[in-house]
């Protein structure tokens, strides 16, 4: 009886079929994760309501809003105040260690402790 079972198992699972099956399983897993990543990177389609204002009026409103936001942020938190160093570069005070933070694109990074945040 044991010999019969061993023969059947040998017929079903040999080295070649095992490797072929595991390769197909690995390809399925990689394909599924790649598809998930591709869908996560697609931009979302958002419909914005139409404004009746002219483009110039919109720009003025945006500028006013930015000024108000910057003034509110600067007065609320001293670490959000942008200052100039001796070289003319903008810097802020790090909330973690108090050292200087410099901006690269939209990210402020502390040169001492590495603390960073996106503006």
Phi, psi and omega in degrees: 000315179297322181294324180293318179296318179297321179295318179295318179294321179295325179291320184283315186241102170246179186298317182295314181290326178296313180294323179295317179294319180290327177293320177295320179295318179295319179295323179294320180293315180295319179296320180294319181289325178293322179293319180297319180293320180297319179290329180289335183268355178289137178290146180277139178272109179247134177265128180257142178290146181282135176260146180274357183282155177284161180299326179293320180293323179296317180297319179296319178296319179296317180297318178297319180294321179295317180298317179295317180296317180294320179293319180293317180294320182292323182282332182286315189229121181293339178283350179266358180281125180271130181234171178247136178271188184295332180272356180089009178273145178285141175214160174230166179271132181289130179288343180276306187242349179086005180275180182281139174246135180244154185259135169234115187058249181252003185257127174264126183230133178283134181277352180264302187257347178088002178299136180215155174208156180264132181278000000 
